Amino acid sequence: VDPASAHVFLSTGEDGVVNQVDTRQEEAIPLVTVRAAPPGRQRKIGLNAISLNPMNSHLFATGGSDVFCRIFDRRRLPMTEALLAAGEEPCVEKLVPDHLQHQPHLTITCTAYSHSGEELVASYNDESIYLFDARNSSAGPGLFLQKYEGHRNERTVKGVNFFGQRSEYVVSGSDCGNFFIWDKETAEILSMQKADEEVVNCLEPHPHLTLLATSGIDDDVKIWAPIRDAPPSLAPAKRQAARNNKARERNAVVCGSDSRVRPEVLFRAVLNNFDGFDFRSATTGEADAPTYELAGSSDEDDDDDEEDDDDDDDEDDEEDDDEDDEEEEGVEVEEEDEDEDEAGGARERSRSWREFLERRGAGGTGGRTGEREESEL
């Protein structure tokens, strides 16, 4: 909503068009179509977020299907076509962390201005949240002021926002069903609250009161206020943040150093999660059942790991005759192995095409088994 007029607001979408809507008029006014920088300026940037500077209604920021957070000045937009013809962009600023500039798979899911309009936060999908200086890139090109981690932004389009009368905090939803509150200056997690059974997507602070509204996959909107007599324990938040960071790192394993999915890993991932293949030998014509593993994982490695575990257990037996301690240690090792198997992907259990058709004929779906449905790549 335009801070200068309650009747005017800006809207955008996947077509990359920013529209100015006046509730007193019948039609919206297209302001600009966001496109990639030359020479790819013909490619539209699908937009996920738009935010107005609360202290200067001429300025607004957008984020979408590339890594750049663009700041536009509405007074400059009539020159858009001339600027594009000259090889320039109509935006007045482009903000991005230097290490993310060449990550084509990343997108921005949300942007938000601070109460003063001097700072801007942007949330990247399956990456971190970054704080920028919105005043003419005074921090320097490619630089950012702070980074916030611990949440997970992979499944849906997550929101991010400032919180507090003077934007002292940064808040974001997460795939784990919690929302996180960070200290803006230190990036320390101050609180985590369970707000949805699935995912927390949207967070909107009250313009004047210390209230926060959240929503996600659930059917309700929750209102939050700081009314506790004592701050909650941070131990659960730290554990959940560690799990989220670990899951994000595991997801990055599927990608190469340039953050693009390696074809061989993707191919193995597809085979590991599809039952309907008839593997036949090129020489004998007989059905084979080859095993495909994710990169860095094999049956031999598993055998080696088991032998190593046995060796370790033998050494423990020699050093310590306490059988109870030995059993507890064995349980912990098994739990760690289960976590590694779940994170690395479901193990290959190939089925012949005939079995696949028989399941379909028997009324089954022919899809993944219940066990595989619960596993994640």
N, C-alpha and C positions, 0 to 999 in steps of 0.2 A: 504494500500500500504506500502511495506517495505521501511522505510526511508533510507535504505542503497542502494536500487536499485529500480528504477522506473519500472523495468520489472517484479518485483515479488510482489505478493499480496497473502493474506490469505483469504480463503472463508470457510464458514461452513453452516450448515442447520439443519433441523429437525432430520436427521439421527445421529447427534452427532459427525460427522466426520469433523475434521479440515484438509483442503487441502491447500497445498502450490502450487500456480500456477505461472509458469514462462511463459510469453508470447512468449518466444523464443523456448519453447519446446511444444511438441504435447500433452502430458498428464500431469495431475496434480499429485502431490506426497502427499499421505495421511500421515499426521503427527501423529495424535492421534485420538482415539475415546473416547469422554468424557463419563465416566460412573459414577454411584453413588458410594459412598464410601462403602467399605465392611461393612456388609456382602451382601449388595445389589449391588455389583459391576457389576453384569451382566446386570443391567438395564441401557440402554443408556439414556443420557440426551440430549433431543432435544435442539438445540442451536438457539437463536435469534440474538445474537450479538457477534462480535469479534473485538478487537481493539489492535493495536500494540503500544508498548512503543516507543515514538518518539526519546528517547535518548538511548535506548538499544533495537535493533531490535531482539535480542534473546528472549525477553519477550513479551508475548501477553496475553490478558485477554478475557475470555468468560463468557457469561451469557445465561441462558436458562430456562428449565422447572423445576428448583428447586431454592432454595433461595441463593445458593452459587455463588459468583463471583470468578472464579478460574483463577489464574495466572500460566502460563506455561513457562518453559524455553526450547527452542528448542534443546539446547545441552543435555538436560536430557531425551528427548523423546525416544531415542533408548532403554532406560531401562524400558519402560512402562510395558511390560509383566512381567518382573522380579519383578517390584515393586508391581503390582497387585497380583502376586502369593505370595508375602510376606505380603499381607494385607495392602499395602500402596497405596496412590494415586500418579500419576505421576506429579501432579501440585505442585508448590513450595509454593503457598499461597492459602488459602480459606477465602474470606472476606464475612461477613454477620453480620448485626446488631444482637445483642444477643437476642432481643425480637422477632426476626423473624425466629430463627433457627428451630422452630417446627411448622411452618405454611406450611403444604404440598400443600395448594391450591395456594400459591404465586409463581410467576415466574419473572424472570428478562427479560425485553424487550430490554434493551440497556445498553452498557457500553462505557466509553470513558476515555482516558488518558488526563491529563493536558499537557501543552506545555513542562514541565520539566520532565514528566514521574513520578513525585513524588506522584501525587494524582490521584484518580480514582473515577468516579461517576457511579452509577448504578441506573436505574429506575425500580421499581417494579410495577407490574400490580395492579391497584386500590389500590396503597399504595403510599408511598412517594419516593423521590429521596434521595439517601444517598451518602455522600462524605467520601471516605476512604483514609487512608495513604497507598500508594502502596509500601512503603519501609519496607518490612519485618514485617508488622503488628506492627509497633512501637507504635501505639495508644493502643495496647493491643487486645487480642482475643475478638471478639464479639463487639468491640467498633467501633464507626464511628466519624468522625470529625464534620459533619454538616448534617442537614436534611432540605429539601426544599419541601414546600407544597403550595397548591393553585390551581394546575392543576388537571386534571382528566385523568387517564391512565387506562381505562377499556374496551373501545370498540375495539380498534385495537392495534397494536404493536407500541408504542411510542418511539421516539428517544430522546436522551439527549446528551448534549455536553457542552464543555467549550466555552467561547467567550471572545475575547479581546487578545491583544498582549501577555499578561502574564497570561491568563486564569483567569481574574479578575471576570468573570461572569459565571453563569450556565444558560443554556437555555433548554427549553423543549416544546414540543407540548402538545395539550390537546384535549379532546373530545368536548370541547365547541367551537372549531374552532379558538382558539387563541393560540399564543405562549407566554410564560412567560420568563422574564429575572430576575434572582435573583442576589443579591450581594453574591459572593461566601463565604465571611467571615461571614456576618451577617445573611444570608438567607432571607433578606428583598426583597420583590418584588419591582423591580425598573421600570418595564414596562410590558405592555401587549398590543399585537397588533393582530387585526383580520387578519388572514392569509388564512382562508378557510371557505367555507360555511358549511362544515361538521366537519372534523377532521384534525388537523395538526399532521403529523406523523414524517417527516424527517426534520432535521436541520443540515446544514453543513456550518461551517465558512470558509472564505477564508484563505488560509495558511499564507498570508502576510498582507492583507488589512482588514480594519474593515468593512467587508461585511458578510452578512449572507443569505444563500439560504434556503428556506423552501418549503415544498410540502405536500400535503395531498390527499384528495379525489378529489378535483378539477383537471382540466386537465392541469393547468399551474404551473410553478415553479416561485416563487417570490423572488426577490433580495432586501435585506434591508440594509440601511445604516443610521448611526446617523447624519441626516442633519437638524434636527429641530433646530430652534433658541432657543427654550425653552423646557424643559422637559414636557411631557404630564401629565395631571392630573392622579393621582393614584386612585381617587375615583372609576372609573369603574372597575379597576383591583381588588381593594379590595372587591367590591361587587361580582364580578364574582368568585373570589377565595373563598369567603364565601359560595356562592351557590355550587361550586364544592366540597368543604369540607363537606357541609351538605349532598349532594347527596351521597358522599362516606360513610358517617356515616349511612345514611339510608340503603345503600346496606349492611353494616355490621350488621344491625339489623336482617337480614335474616339468619345470621350465628350465631352459638353459641359462647361460650367463647373460644373454641378451633379453631374458624374460619372455622368450617365445617358446611355445610348447615344442619339445623335441618330437619329431615324427615317430621315432621308434617307441618312445614312451607312450604316445597317444595310441599307436597301433596295439601295443600290448594291453593298454587299459581297456580298449574296446573289446578285445578278445576275452579278457578276463571277466567281462560283464555281459557276455552274450552267449547263450547256450546253443543257438541254432546253426552250427557249422558242421559240415561233413568233411573231416580231414581225411584225405586219401593219398596214399603214397603214389608218387609219379611213376614208380617202377613196377610195383606189385598191384596197384589199384585197390589194395586193402585199406580199410579204415584205420587211421592213426589217431592217436589222442595226445598230441604234443602239449607240453606245458609251457605257457608264456608267463613270465614273471616281470614285474616292474623293474626298471633299471636299478642296479645295485642290490638285487635280491634274487636268490636262487635256492634250489633244494640243497645243493652242495654247501652253500653258505649256511643254510639252516642246520645241516648235519654237523658242520664245523662248529657252529655256535653251540649245538647240543653237547658235542664232545668237550668243547671248552668249558661249558657249564658243569659237565661231569667231573672234569679235571679240577675245577675250582671246588666242587663239593668234596672231592676226595681230599684235597688239601685242607679244607675246613675240618674234615673228619679227623685228620691227623693232628691238627692243631687244637681242636675243640671237640670233646666227646659229648657235648650237650645236644641230645637229639632234638629237643624242642626248638632250640635256636636254629638248628639246621633246617627243620621243617618250615619255620617262619621265613627263613631266607629263601628256601625253594619256592614258597608261595609268592614272595615279592618278585623273584626272577620270572616266574610264569606270568604274573600280571604285567610286567614290563614287556615281555614278549608278545602278549595279547595286544597291548597298546601299539607296539610297532607293526604287528600284522594289520590291525585296523587302519592305521595311518597309511601304510604302504599300499593298501588296496586288497581286495578279496583275492584269495588264492584261486588259481585256475582249476576248475573242475569241468572239463570239456564234456559235452554230450554229443552224440552222433545226431545227424539230421533225422534219422529214423525215430530215435527217441523223442526228438523235438516234435515230430509230426504226431507221434502217439500221444504225447501230452496234450497237443492241440485237439486231437480227435477225442480225447477223454474229457474234453471240456475245460482243460487248463489253459492258461494264458500263454504258455511257452516262454514266459519271461524269466526273470530272475527268481531264485528261490527266496524264501523268507529270510534265510540267513544272509544272502547276498544283498537283499534290500536294506538290511540294517547296517551294512558296511559302507564305508566311504572311500573314494579314491584319495 
